[in-house]
């Protein structure tokens, strides 16, 4: 099977899984926030992934590998999955039973739309990272020929893809109209910080020039903060 065919298959399965995680617990197809989120998310990443297949096939191949070499990172992926997928389920249940509406007055429409814009900003940041860094693998590793990237978003923070993921974790529950799932999505943030710190250890050890890059680019995730 070609790389393009595998990418299409993976995204098709991912779209079905995402929809199921939202609409099955919601108990209704009238969950318009869920529809909008799925359409916007898949509508962005599907064509950009095909762009990667065409222009950066080696990166697209690396992005399709989910296995980790180190036991610590396998544990991270398990822990993140135990939070990430239930967070979507909670958003669907929140729509079904109206907990956010009953307890917190509900997410205003403008805030839901703002959350969707944050998700789009996060999507664009992640795609920007992949455009400038052809070594942006899902796995923590240093491969032959890899070099330090200092341009684009890497001129501002050392881990811009993680910054994009954090933005997504904030925007997603708001776009889905669920205050309750916001708390669960944000539980992933300390797990990301743990993975980020471990990744820096690997890069400092194995990637020539990375230590010098860290000395010039001081912040890991948020400029002026950390």
PyMOL CGO cylinders between C-alpha atoms (Angstrom):
from pymol import cmd
from pymol.cgo import CYLINDER

trace = [
    CYLINDER, 0.00, 0.00, 0.00, 1.35, 3.42, -0.93, 0.3, 1, 1, 1, 1, 1, 1,
    CYLINDER, 1.35, 3.42, -0.93, 2.14, 6.08, 1.66, 0.3, 1, 1, 1, 1, 1, 1,
    CYLINDER, 2.14, 6.08, 1.66, -0.74, 8.23, 0.36, 0.3, 1, 1, 1, 1, 1, 1,
    CYLINDER, -0.74, 8.23, 0.36, -3.20, 5.35, 0.63, 0.3, 1, 1, 1, 1, 1, 1,
    CYLINDER, -3.20, 5.35, 0.63, -2.05, 4.57, 4.17, 0.3, 1, 1, 1, 1, 1, 1,
    CYLINDER, -2.05, 4.57, 4.17, -2.42, 8.23, 5.13, 0.3, 1, 1, 1, 1, 1, 1,
    CYLINDER, -2.42, 8.23, 5.13, -5.97, 8.36, 3.72, 0.3, 1, 1, 1, 1, 1, 1,
    CYLINDER, -5.97, 8.36, 3.72, -6.89, 5.16, 5.52, 0.3, 1, 1, 1, 1, 1, 1,
    CYLINDER, -6.89, 5.16, 5.52, -5.51, 6.43, 8.82, 0.3, 1, 1, 1, 1, 1, 1,
    CYLINDER, -5.51, 6.43, 8.82, -7.36, 9.72, 8.57, 0.3, 1, 1, 1, 1, 1, 1,
    CYLINDER, -7.36, 9.72, 8.57, -10.61, 7.98, 7.61, 0.3, 1, 1, 1, 1, 1, 1,
    CYLINDER, -10.61, 7.98, 7.61, -10.35, 5.74, 10.65, 0.3, 1, 1, 1, 1, 1, 1,
    CYLINDER, -10.35, 5.74, 10.65, -9.38, 8.71, 12.83, 0.3, 1, 1, 1, 1, 1, 1,
    CYLINDER, -9.38, 8.71, 12.83, -12.38, 10.71, 11.68, 0.3, 1, 1, 1, 1, 1, 1,
    CYLINDER, -12.38, 10.71, 11.68, -14.76, 7.84, 12.45, 0.3, 1, 1, 1, 1, 1, 1,
    CYLINDER, -14.76, 7.84, 12.45, -13.20, 7.32, 15.90, 0.3, 1, 1, 1, 1, 1, 1,
    CYLINDER, -13.20, 7.32, 15.90, -13.36, 11.04, 16.72, 0.3, 1, 1, 1, 1, 1, 1,
    CYLINDER, -13.36, 11.04, 16.72, -17.01, 11.23, 15.67, 0.3, 1, 1, 1, 1, 1, 1,
    CYLINDER, -17.01, 11.23, 15.67, -17.85, 8.12, 17.69, 0.3, 1, 1, 1, 1, 1, 1,
    CYLINDER, -17.85, 8.12, 17.69, -16.15, 9.52, 20.80, 0.3, 1, 1, 1, 1, 1, 1,
    CYLINDER, -16.15, 9.52, 20.80, -18.34, 12.61, 20.57, 0.3, 1, 1, 1, 1, 1, 1,
    CYLINDER, -18.34, 12.61, 20.57, -21.71, 11.50, 19.19, 0.3, 1, 1, 1, 1, 1, 1,
    CYLINDER, -21.71, 11.50, 19.19, -22.17, 8.14, 20.90, 0.3, 1, 1, 1, 1, 1, 1,
    CYLINDER, -22.17, 8.14, 20.90, -22.01, 9.61, 24.42, 0.3, 1, 1, 1, 1, 1, 1,
    CYLINDER, -22.01, 9.61, 24.42, -23.93, 12.70, 23.21, 0.3, 1, 1, 1, 1, 1, 1,
    CYLINDER, -23.93, 12.70, 23.21, -26.75, 10.37, 22.22, 0.3, 1, 1, 1, 1, 1, 1,
    CYLINDER, -26.75, 10.37, 22.22, -27.70, 12.69, 19.37, 0.3, 1, 1, 1, 1, 1, 1,
    CYLINDER, -27.70, 12.69, 19.37, -26.52, 13.91, 15.99, 0.3, 1, 1, 1, 1, 1, 1,
    CYLINDER, -26.52, 13.91, 15.99, -27.77, 17.40, 16.90, 0.3, 1, 1, 1, 1, 1, 1,
    CYLINDER, -27.77, 17.40, 16.90, -24.48, 18.10, 18.68, 0.3, 1, 1, 1, 1, 1, 1,
    CYLINDER, -24.48, 18.10, 18.68, -23.57, 20.89, 16.25, 0.3, 1, 1, 1, 1, 1, 1,
    CYLINDER, -23.57, 20.89, 16.25, -20.43, 21.85, 18.16, 0.3, 1, 1, 1, 1, 1, 1,
    CYLINDER, -20.43, 21.85, 18.16, -19.17, 18.30, 17.65, 0.3, 1, 1, 1, 1, 1, 1,
    CYLINDER, -19.17, 18.30, 17.65, -19.92, 18.42, 13.92, 0.3, 1, 1, 1, 1, 1, 1,
    CYLINDER, -19.92, 18.42, 13.92, -18.17, 21.77, 13.52, 0.3, 1, 1, 1, 1, 1, 1,
    CYLINDER, -18.17, 21.77, 13.52, -15.11, 20.56, 15.42, 0.3, 1, 1, 1, 1, 1, 1,
    CYLINDER, -15.11, 20.56, 15.42, -14.79, 17.34, 13.41, 0.3, 1, 1, 1, 1, 1, 1,
    CYLINDER, -14.79, 17.34, 13.41, -15.27, 19.10, 10.06, 0.3, 1, 1, 1, 1, 1, 1,
    CYLINDER, -15.27, 19.10, 10.06, -12.79, 21.87, 10.86, 0.3, 1, 1, 1, 1, 1, 1,
    CYLINDER, -12.79, 21.87, 10.86, -10.15, 19.54, 12.33, 0.3, 1, 1, 1, 1, 1, 1,
    CYLINDER, -10.15, 19.54, 12.33, -10.34, 16.90, 9.62, 0.3, 1, 1, 1, 1, 1, 1,
    CYLINDER, -10.34, 16.90, 9.62, -10.77, 19.56, 6.94, 0.3, 1, 1, 1, 1, 1, 1,
    CYLINDER, -10.77, 19.56, 6.94, -7.47, 21.11, 7.99, 0.3, 1, 1, 1, 1, 1, 1,
    CYLINDER, -7.47, 21.11, 7.99, -5.25, 18.14, 8.71, 0.3, 1, 1, 1, 1, 1, 1,
    CYLINDER, -5.25, 18.14, 8.71, -6.39, 15.88, 5.86, 0.3, 1, 1, 1, 1, 1, 1,
    CYLINDER, -6.39, 15.88, 5.86, -5.15, 18.13, 3.02, 0.3, 1, 1, 1, 1, 1, 1,
    CYLINDER, -5.15, 18.13, 3.02, -2.06, 19.24, 4.95, 0.3, 1, 1, 1, 1, 1, 1,
    CYLINDER, -2.06, 19.24, 4.95, -1.13, 15.60, 5.54, 0.3, 1, 1, 1, 1, 1, 1,
    CYLINDER, -1.13, 15.60, 5.54, -1.48, 14.88, 1.83, 0.3, 1, 1, 1, 1, 1, 1,
    CYLINDER, -1.48, 14.88, 1.83, 0.74, 17.92, 1.24, 0.3, 1, 1, 1, 1, 1, 1,
    CYLINDER, 0.74, 17.92, 1.24, 3.35, 16.33, 3.48, 0.3, 1, 1, 1, 1, 1, 1,
    CYLINDER, 3.35, 16.33, 3.48, 3.10, 13.07, 1.56, 0.3, 1, 1, 1, 1, 1, 1,
    CYLINDER, 3.10, 13.07, 1.56, 3.82, 14.95, -1.66, 0.3, 1, 1, 1, 1, 1, 1,
    CYLINDER, 3.82, 14.95, -1.66, 6.49, 17.39, -0.48, 0.3, 1, 1, 1, 1, 1, 1,
    CYLINDER, 6.49, 17.39, -0.48, 8.05, 15.70, 2.59, 0.3, 1, 1, 1, 1, 1, 1,
    CYLINDER, 8.05, 15.70, 2.59, 7.37, 11.95, 2.27, 0.3, 1, 1, 1, 1, 1, 1,
    CYLINDER, 7.37, 11.95, 2.27, 10.09, 11.01, 4.78, 0.3, 1, 1, 1, 1, 1, 1,
    CYLINDER, 10.09, 11.01, 4.78, 8.47, 13.24, 7.40, 0.3, 1, 1, 1, 1, 1, 1,
    CYLINDER, 8.47, 13.24, 7.40, 5.01, 11.87, 6.57, 0.3, 1, 1, 1, 1, 1, 1,
    CYLINDER, 5.01, 11.87, 6.57, 6.38, 8.35, 7.05, 0.3, 1, 1, 1, 1, 1, 1,
    CYLINDER, 6.38, 8.35, 7.05, 7.87, 9.29, 10.42, 0.3, 1, 1, 1, 1, 1, 1,
    CYLINDER, 7.87, 9.29, 10.42, 4.63, 10.98, 11.50, 0.3, 1, 1, 1, 1, 1, 1,
    CYLINDER, 4.63, 10.98, 11.50, 2.76, 7.74, 10.91, 0.3, 1, 1, 1, 1, 1, 1,
    CYLINDER, 2.76, 7.74, 10.91, 4.92, 5.79, 13.35, 0.3, 1, 1, 1, 1, 1, 1,
    CYLINDER, 4.92, 5.79, 13.35, 3.46, 5.75, 16.85, 0.3, 1, 1, 1, 1, 1, 1,
    CYLINDER, 3.46, 5.75, 16.85, 5.75, 3.25, 18.54, 0.3, 1, 1, 1, 1, 1, 1,
    CYLINDER, 5.75, 3.25, 18.54, 8.27, 4.45, 21.10, 0.3, 1, 1, 1, 1, 1, 1,
    CYLINDER, 8.27, 4.45, 21.10, 11.71, 2.99, 21.78, 0.3, 1, 1, 1, 1, 1, 1,
    CYLINDER, 11.71, 2.99, 21.78, 11.93, 3.94, 25.45, 0.3, 1, 1, 1, 1, 1, 1,
    CYLINDER, 11.93, 3.94, 25.45, 9.70, 2.43, 28.19, 0.3, 1, 1, 1, 1, 1, 1,
    CYLINDER, 9.70, 2.43, 28.19, 9.25, 5.87, 29.77, 0.3, 1, 1, 1, 1, 1, 1,
    CYLINDER, 9.25, 5.87, 29.77, 7.69, 7.23, 26.60, 0.3, 1, 1, 1, 1, 1, 1,
    CYLINDER, 7.69, 7.23, 26.60, 5.46, 4.19, 26.17, 0.3, 1, 1, 1, 1, 1, 1,
    CYLINDER, 5.46, 4.19, 26.17, 4.14, 4.87, 29.66, 0.3, 1, 1, 1, 1, 1, 1,
    CYLINDER, 4.14, 4.87, 29.66, 3.57, 8.51, 28.71, 0.3, 1, 1, 1, 1, 1, 1,
    CYLINDER, 3.57, 8.51, 28.71, 1.51, 7.53, 25.68, 0.3, 1, 1, 1, 1, 1, 1,
    CYLINDER, 1.51, 7.53, 25.68, -0.62, 5.18, 27.76, 0.3, 1, 1, 1, 1, 1, 1,
    CYLINDER, -0.62, 5.18, 27.76, -1.20, 7.84, 30.43, 0.3, 1, 1, 1, 1, 1, 1,
    CYLINDER, -1.20, 7.84, 30.43, -2.04, 10.51, 27.82, 0.3, 1, 1, 1, 1, 1, 1,
    CYLINDER, -2.04, 10.51, 27.82, -4.49, 8.16, 26.08, 0.3, 1, 1, 1, 1, 1, 1,
    CYLINDER, -4.49, 8.16, 26.08, -6.23, 7.43, 29.38, 0.3, 1, 1, 1, 1, 1, 1,
    CYLINDER, -6.23, 7.43, 29.38, -6.95, 11.16, 29.66, 0.3, 1, 1, 1, 1, 1, 1,
    CYLINDER, -6.95, 11.16, 29.66, -7.31, 12.29, 26.03, 0.3, 1, 1, 1, 1, 1, 1,
    CYLINDER, -7.31, 12.29, 26.03, -10.00, 9.88, 24.82, 0.3, 1, 1, 1, 1, 1, 1,
    CYLINDER, -10.00, 9.88, 24.82, -12.17, 10.09, 27.98, 0.3, 1, 1, 1, 1, 1, 1,
    CYLINDER, -12.17, 10.09, 27.98, -12.01, 13.90, 27.64, 0.3, 1, 1, 1, 1, 1, 1,
    CYLINDER, -12.01, 13.90, 27.64, -13.86, 13.65, 24.31, 0.3, 1, 1, 1, 1, 1, 1,
    CYLINDER, -13.86, 13.65, 24.31, -16.34, 11.21, 25.85, 0.3, 1, 1, 1, 1, 1, 1,
    CYLINDER, -16.34, 11.21, 25.85, -16.95, 13.66, 28.68, 0.3, 1, 1, 1, 1, 1, 1,
    CYLINDER, -16.95, 13.66, 28.68, -17.67, 16.47, 26.21, 0.3, 1, 1, 1, 1, 1, 1,
    CYLINDER, -17.67, 16.47, 26.21, -20.31, 14.30, 24.55, 0.3, 1, 1, 1, 1, 1, 1,
    CYLINDER, -20.31, 14.30, 24.55, -21.84, 13.33, 27.88, 0.3, 1, 1, 1, 1, 1, 1,
    CYLINDER, -21.84, 13.33, 27.88, -21.83, 16.99, 28.89, 0.3, 1, 1, 1, 1, 1, 1,
    CYLINDER, -21.83, 16.99, 28.89, -23.91, 17.83, 25.81, 0.3, 1, 1, 1, 1, 1, 1,
    CYLINDER, -23.91, 17.83, 25.81, -26.29, 14.96, 26.55, 0.3, 1, 1, 1, 1, 1, 1,
    CYLINDER, -26.29, 14.96, 26.55, -26.92, 15.72, 30.19, 0.3, 1, 1, 1, 1, 1, 1,
    CYLINDER, -26.92, 15.72, 30.19, -26.30, 19.47, 30.19, 0.3, 1, 1, 1, 1, 1, 1,
    CYLINDER, -26.30, 19.47, 30.19, -23.95, 19.55, 33.16, 0.3, 1, 1, 1, 1, 1, 1,
    CYLINDER, -23.95, 19.55, 33.16, -22.08, 22.70, 32.04, 0.3, 1, 1, 1, 1, 1, 1,
    CYLINDER, -22.08, 22.70, 32.04, -25.38, 24.43, 31.32, 0.3, 1, 1, 1, 1, 1, 1,
    CYLINDER, -25.38, 24.43, 31.32, -26.91, 23.45, 34.64, 0.3, 1, 1, 1, 1, 1, 1,
    CYLINDER, -26.91, 23.45, 34.64, -23.90, 24.08, 36.88, 0.3, 1, 1, 1, 1, 1, 1,
    CYLINDER, -23.90, 24.08, 36.88, -21.96, 26.84, 35.11, 0.3, 1, 1, 1, 1, 1, 1,
    CYLINDER, -21.96, 26.84, 35.11, -24.44, 28.53, 32.81, 0.3, 1, 1, 1, 1, 1, 1,
    CYLINDER, -24.44, 28.53, 32.81, -23.10, 26.94, 29.65, 0.3, 1, 1, 1, 1, 1, 1,
    CYLINDER, -23.10, 26.94, 29.65, -20.34, 28.02, 27.28, 0.3, 1, 1, 1, 1, 1, 1,
    CYLINDER, -20.34, 28.02, 27.28, -21.42, 31.21, 25.42, 0.3, 1, 1, 1, 1, 1, 1,
    CYLINDER, -21.42, 31.21, 25.42, -21.56, 30.98, 21.65, 0.3, 1, 1, 1, 1, 1, 1,
    CYLINDER, -21.56, 30.98, 21.65, -18.82, 33.56, 21.21, 0.3, 1, 1, 1, 1, 1, 1,
    CYLINDER, -18.82, 33.56, 21.21, -16.53, 31.57, 23.51, 0.3, 1, 1, 1, 1, 1, 1,
    CYLINDER, -16.53, 31.57, 23.51, -17.27, 28.38, 21.57, 0.3, 1, 1, 1, 1, 1, 1,
    CYLINDER, -17.27, 28.38, 21.57, -16.33, 30.14, 18.33, 0.3, 1, 1, 1, 1, 1, 1,
    CYLINDER, -16.33, 30.14, 18.33, -13.23, 31.61, 19.99, 0.3, 1, 1, 1, 1, 1, 1,
    CYLINDER, -13.23, 31.61, 19.99, -12.28, 28.09, 21.08, 0.3, 1, 1, 1, 1, 1, 1,
    CYLINDER, -12.28, 28.09, 21.08, -12.60, 26.92, 17.48, 0.3, 1, 1, 1, 1, 1, 1,
    CYLINDER, -12.60, 26.92, 17.48, -10.34, 29.77, 16.34, 0.3, 1, 1, 1, 1, 1, 1,
    CYLINDER, -10.34, 29.77, 16.34, -7.78, 28.73, 18.96, 0.3, 1, 1, 1, 1, 1, 1,
    CYLINDER, -7.78, 28.73, 18.96, -7.93, 25.17, 17.58, 0.3, 1, 1, 1, 1, 1, 1,
    CYLINDER, -7.93, 25.17, 17.58, -7.34, 26.51, 14.08, 0.3, 1, 1, 1, 1, 1, 1,
    CYLINDER, -7.34, 26.51, 14.08, -4.41, 28.62, 15.33, 0.3, 1, 1, 1, 1, 1, 1,
    CYLINDER, -4.41, 28.62, 15.33, -2.97, 25.49, 16.99, 0.3, 1, 1, 1, 1, 1, 1,
    CYLINDER, -2.97, 25.49, 16.99, -3.43, 23.49, 13.77, 0.3, 1, 1, 1, 1, 1, 1,
    CYLINDER, -3.43, 23.49, 13.77, -1.60, 26.15, 11.77, 0.3, 1, 1, 1, 1, 1, 1,
    CYLINDER, -1.60, 26.15, 11.77, 1.24, 26.31, 14.29, 0.3, 1, 1, 1, 1, 1, 1,
    CYLINDER, 1.24, 26.31, 14.29, 1.69, 22.53, 14.18, 0.3, 1, 1, 1, 1, 1, 1,
    CYLINDER, 1.69, 22.53, 14.18, 1.68, 22.58, 10.37, 0.3, 1, 1, 1, 1, 1, 1,
    CYLINDER, 1.68, 22.58, 10.37, 4.22, 25.44, 10.40, 0.3, 1, 1, 1, 1, 1, 1,
    CYLINDER, 4.22, 25.44, 10.40, 6.47, 23.29, 12.58, 0.3, 1, 1, 1, 1, 1, 1,
    CYLINDER, 6.47, 23.29, 12.58, 6.26, 20.40, 10.14, 0.3, 1, 1, 1, 1, 1, 1,
    CYLINDER, 6.26, 20.40, 10.14, 7.00, 22.68, 7.18, 0.3, 1, 1, 1, 1, 1, 1,
    CYLINDER, 7.00, 22.68, 7.18, 10.24, 23.99, 8.70, 0.3, 1, 1, 1, 1, 1, 1,
    CYLINDER, 10.24, 23.99, 8.70, 11.34, 20.83, 10.53, 0.3, 1, 1, 1, 1, 1, 1,
    CYLINDER, 11.34, 20.83, 10.53, 11.45, 17.71, 8.40, 0.3, 1, 1, 1, 1, 1, 1,
    CYLINDER, 11.45, 17.71, 8.40, 12.58, 15.71, 11.44, 0.3, 1, 1, 1, 1, 1, 1,
    CYLINDER, 12.58, 15.71, 11.44, 9.43, 16.39, 13.52, 0.3, 1, 1, 1, 1, 1, 1,
    CYLINDER, 9.43, 16.39, 13.52, 8.80, 12.74, 14.30, 0.3, 1, 1, 1, 1, 1, 1,
    CYLINDER, 8.80, 12.74, 14.30, 6.13, 11.49, 16.68, 0.3, 1, 1, 1, 1, 1, 1,
    CYLINDER, 6.13, 11.49, 16.68, 8.83, 9.44, 18.37, 0.3, 1, 1, 1, 1, 1, 1,
    CYLINDER, 8.83, 9.44, 18.37, 11.60, 10.90, 20.48, 0.3, 1, 1, 1, 1, 1, 1,
    CYLINDER, 11.60, 10.90, 20.48, 14.68, 10.06, 18.46, 0.3, 1, 1, 1, 1, 1, 1,
    CYLINDER, 14.68, 10.06, 18.46, 17.63, 11.55, 16.61, 0.3, 1, 1, 1, 1, 1, 1,
    CYLINDER, 17.63, 11.55, 16.61, 18.02, 10.13, 13.11, 0.3, 1, 1, 1, 1, 1, 1,
    CYLINDER, 18.02, 10.13, 13.11, 20.94, 10.17, 10.69, 0.3, 1, 1, 1, 1, 1, 1,
    CYLINDER, 20.94, 10.17, 10.69, 21.41, 13.54, 9.05, 0.3, 1, 1, 1, 1, 1, 1,
    CYLINDER, 21.41, 13.54, 9.05, 19.24, 15.41, 11.54, 0.3, 1, 1, 1, 1, 1, 1,
    CYLINDER, 19.24, 15.41, 11.54, 20.20, 19.02, 12.22, 0.3, 1, 1, 1, 1, 1, 1,
    CYLINDER, 20.20, 19.02, 12.22, 19.07, 21.70, 14.66, 0.3, 1, 1, 1, 1, 1, 1,
    CYLINDER, 19.07, 21.70, 14.66, 16.24, 23.86, 13.32, 0.3, 1, 1, 1, 1, 1, 1,
    CYLINDER, 16.24, 23.86, 13.32, 16.38, 27.50, 14.45, 0.3, 1, 1, 1, 1, 1, 1,
    CYLINDER, 16.38, 27.50, 14.45, 14.04, 29.19, 11.98, 0.3, 1, 1, 1, 1, 1, 1,
    CYLINDER, 14.04, 29.19, 11.98, 10.28, 29.72, 11.92, 0.3, 1, 1, 1, 1, 1, 1,
    CYLINDER, 10.28, 29.72, 11.92, 8.59, 29.03, 15.25, 0.3, 1, 1, 1, 1, 1, 1,
    CYLINDER, 8.59, 29.03, 15.25, 11.84, 27.57, 16.57, 0.3, 1, 1, 1, 1, 1, 1,
    CYLINDER, 11.84, 27.57, 16.57, 13.22, 31.09, 16.72, 0.3, 1, 1, 1, 1, 1, 1,
    CYLINDER, 13.22, 31.09, 16.72, 10.78, 31.82, 19.57, 0.3, 1, 1, 1, 1, 1, 1,
    CYLINDER, 10.78, 31.82, 19.57, 10.51, 28.60, 21.58, 0.3, 1, 1, 1, 1, 1, 1,
    CYLINDER, 10.51, 28.60, 21.58, 12.37, 25.30, 21.56, 0.3, 1, 1, 1, 1, 1, 1,
    CYLINDER, 12.37, 25.30, 21.56, 9.24, 23.14, 21.34, 0.3, 1, 1, 1, 1, 1, 1,
    CYLINDER, 9.24, 23.14, 21.34, 6.65, 24.95, 19.21, 0.3, 1, 1, 1, 1, 1, 1,
    CYLINDER, 6.65, 24.95, 19.21, 4.74, 21.76, 18.39, 0.3, 1, 1, 1, 1, 1, 1,
    CYLINDER, 4.74, 21.76, 18.39, 4.10, 21.21, 22.08, 0.3, 1, 1, 1, 1, 1, 1,
    CYLINDER, 4.10, 21.21, 22.08, 2.92, 24.83, 22.27, 0.3, 1, 1, 1, 1, 1, 1,
    CYLINDER, 2.92, 24.83, 22.27, 0.47, 24.07, 19.49, 0.3, 1, 1, 1, 1, 1, 1,
    CYLINDER, 0.47, 24.07, 19.49, -0.79, 21.00, 21.33, 0.3, 1, 1, 1, 1, 1, 1,
    CYLINDER, -0.79, 21.00, 21.33, -1.36, 23.02, 24.51, 0.3, 1, 1, 1, 1, 1, 1,
    CYLINDER, -1.36, 23.02, 24.51, -3.35, 25.58, 22.52, 0.3, 1, 1, 1, 1, 1, 1,
    CYLINDER, -3.35, 25.58, 22.52, -5.40, 22.73, 21.11, 0.3, 1, 1, 1, 1, 1, 1,
    CYLINDER, -5.40, 22.73, 21.11, -6.05, 21.35, 24.59, 0.3, 1, 1, 1, 1, 1, 1,
    CYLINDER, -6.05, 21.35, 24.59, -7.43, 24.74, 25.63, 0.3, 1, 1, 1, 1, 1, 1,
    CYLINDER, -7.43, 24.74, 25.63, -9.48, 25.45, 22.52, 0.3, 1, 1, 1, 1, 1, 1,
    CYLINDER, -9.48, 25.45, 22.52, -10.99, 21.99, 21.96, 0.3, 1, 1, 1, 1, 1, 1,
    CYLINDER, -10.99, 21.99, 21.96, -13.29, 21.75, 25.02, 0.3, 1, 1, 1, 1, 1, 1,
    CYLINDER, -13.29, 21.75, 25.02, -14.46, 25.34, 24.55, 0.3, 1, 1, 1, 1, 1, 1,
    CYLINDER, -14.46, 25.34, 24.55, -15.23, 24.64, 20.88, 0.3, 1, 1, 1, 1, 1, 1,
    CYLINDER, -15.23, 24.64, 20.88, -17.16, 21.56, 22.02, 0.3, 1, 1, 1, 1, 1, 1,
    CYLINDER, -17.16, 21.56, 22.02, -19.16, 23.65, 24.50, 0.3, 1, 1, 1, 1, 1, 1,
    CYLINDER, -19.16, 23.65, 24.50, -17.95, 21.80, 27.59, 0.3, 1, 1, 1, 1, 1, 1,
    CYLINDER, -17.95, 21.80, 27.59, -16.44, 23.47, 30.64, 0.3, 1, 1, 1, 1, 1, 1,
    CYLINDER, -16.44, 23.47, 30.64, -16.17, 20.09, 32.39, 0.3, 1, 1, 1, 1, 1, 1,
    CYLINDER, -16.17, 20.09, 32.39, -14.02, 18.50, 29.71, 0.3, 1, 1, 1, 1, 1, 1,
    CYLINDER, -14.02, 18.50, 29.71, -11.69, 21.55, 29.83, 0.3, 1, 1, 1, 1, 1, 1,
    CYLINDER, -11.69, 21.55, 29.83, -10.38, 20.38, 33.20, 0.3, 1, 1, 1, 1, 1, 1,
    CYLINDER, -10.38, 20.38, 33.20, -9.72, 16.89, 31.83, 0.3, 1, 1, 1, 1, 1, 1,
    CYLINDER, -9.72, 16.89, 31.83, -8.02, 18.11, 28.66, 0.3, 1, 1, 1, 1, 1, 1,
    CYLINDER, -8.02, 18.11, 28.66, -5.73, 20.32, 30.73, 0.3, 1, 1, 1, 1, 1, 1,
    CYLINDER, -5.73, 20.32, 30.73, -4.62, 17.27, 32.73, 0.3, 1, 1, 1, 1, 1, 1,
    CYLINDER, -4.62, 17.27, 32.73, -2.58, 16.32, 29.67, 0.3, 1, 1, 1, 1, 1, 1,
    CYLINDER, -2.58, 16.32, 29.67, -0.43, 19.46, 30.01, 0.3, 1, 1, 1, 1, 1, 1,
    CYLINDER, -0.43, 19.46, 30.01, 1.81, 18.17, 32.85, 0.3, 1, 1, 1, 1, 1, 1,
    CYLINDER, 1.81, 18.17, 32.85, 2.24, 14.93, 30.90, 0.3, 1, 1, 1, 1, 1, 1,
    CYLINDER, 2.24, 14.93, 30.90, 3.42, 16.96, 27.91, 0.3, 1, 1, 1, 1, 1, 1,
    CYLINDER, 3.42, 16.96, 27.91, 5.84, 18.88, 30.14, 0.3, 1, 1, 1, 1, 1, 1,
    CYLINDER, 5.84, 18.88, 30.14, 7.28, 15.56, 31.34, 0.3, 1, 1, 1, 1, 1, 1,
    CYLINDER, 7.28, 15.56, 31.34, 7.71, 14.33, 27.76, 0.3, 1, 1, 1, 1, 1, 1,
    CYLINDER, 7.71, 14.33, 27.76, 9.22, 17.66, 26.69, 0.3, 1, 1, 1, 1, 1, 1,
    CYLINDER, 9.22, 17.66, 26.69, 11.86, 17.58, 29.43, 0.3, 1, 1, 1, 1, 1, 1,
    CYLINDER, 11.86, 17.58, 29.43, 12.76, 14.00, 28.56, 0.3, 1, 1, 1, 1, 1, 1,
    CYLINDER, 12.76, 14.00, 28.56, 13.00, 14.91, 24.87, 0.3, 1, 1, 1, 1, 1, 1,
    CYLINDER, 13.00, 14.91, 24.87, 15.39, 17.75, 25.67, 0.3, 1, 1, 1, 1, 1, 1,
    CYLINDER, 15.39, 17.75, 25.67, 17.68, 15.32, 27.48, 0.3, 1, 1, 1, 1, 1, 1,
    CYLINDER, 17.68, 15.32, 27.48, 17.80, 13.12, 24.39, 0.3, 1, 1, 1, 1, 1, 1,
    CYLINDER, 17.80, 13.12, 24.39, 18.42, 16.06, 22.05, 0.3, 1, 1, 1, 1, 1, 1,
    CYLINDER, 18.42, 16.06, 22.05, 21.12, 17.56, 24.27, 0.3, 1, 1, 1, 1, 1, 1,
    CYLINDER, 21.12, 17.56, 24.27, 22.85, 14.19, 24.35, 0.3, 1, 1, 1, 1, 1, 1,
    CYLINDER, 22.85, 14.19, 24.35, 22.48, 13.05, 20.73, 0.3, 1, 1, 1, 1, 1, 1,
    CYLINDER, 22.48, 13.05, 20.73, 21.89, 16.09, 18.48, 0.3, 1, 1, 1, 1, 1, 1,
    CYLINDER, 21.89, 16.09, 18.48, 25.02, 18.15, 17.68, 0.3, 1, 1, 1, 1, 1, 1,
    CYLINDER, 25.02, 18.15, 17.68, 24.47, 21.86, 18.17, 0.3, 1, 1, 1, 1, 1, 1,
    CYLINDER, 24.47, 21.86, 18.17, 21.36, 21.53, 20.31, 0.3, 1, 1, 1, 1, 1, 1,
    CYLINDER, 21.36, 21.53, 20.31, 23.06, 22.70, 23.51, 0.3, 1, 1, 1, 1, 1, 1,
    CYLINDER, 23.06, 22.70, 23.51, 24.18, 25.90, 21.77, 0.3, 1, 1, 1, 1, 1, 1,
    CYLINDER, 24.18, 25.90, 21.77, 20.64, 26.38, 20.44, 0.3, 1, 1, 1, 1, 1, 1,
    CYLINDER, 20.64, 26.38, 20.44, 19.25, 26.12, 23.99, 0.3, 1, 1, 1, 1, 1, 1,
    CYLINDER, 19.25, 26.12, 23.99, 21.66, 28.81, 25.16, 0.3, 1, 1, 1, 1, 1, 1,
    CYLINDER, 21.66, 28.81, 25.16, 20.31, 31.23, 22.55, 0.3, 1, 1, 1, 1, 1, 1,
    CYLINDER, 20.31, 31.23, 22.55, 16.62, 30.21, 22.65, 0.3, 1, 1, 1, 1, 1, 1,
    CYLINDER, 16.62, 30.21, 22.65, 15.82, 30.34, 26.34, 0.3, 1, 1, 1, 1, 1, 1,
    CYLINDER, 15.82, 30.34, 26.34, 12.14, 29.35, 26.50, 0.3, 1, 1, 1, 1, 1, 1,
    CYLINDER, 12.14, 29.35, 26.50, 10.78, 25.87, 25.94, 0.3, 1, 1, 1, 1, 1, 1,
    CYLINDER, 10.78, 25.87, 25.94, 7.07, 26.44, 25.45, 0.3, 1, 1, 1, 1, 1, 1,
    CYLINDER, 7.07, 26.44, 25.45, 5.84, 29.99, 26.11, 0.3, 1, 1, 1, 1, 1, 1,
    CYLINDER, 5.84, 29.99, 26.11, 8.01, 33.05, 25.31, 0.3, 1, 1, 1, 1, 1, 1,
    CYLINDER, 8.01, 33.05, 25.31, 8.84, 34.97, 28.47, 0.3, 1, 1, 1, 1, 1, 1,
    CYLINDER, 8.84, 34.97, 28.47, 7.35, 32.29, 30.75, 0.3, 1, 1, 1, 1, 1, 1,
    CYLINDER, 7.35, 32.29, 30.75, 8.94, 28.81, 30.39, 0.3, 1, 1, 1, 1, 1, 1,
]
cmd.load_cgo(trace, "trace")
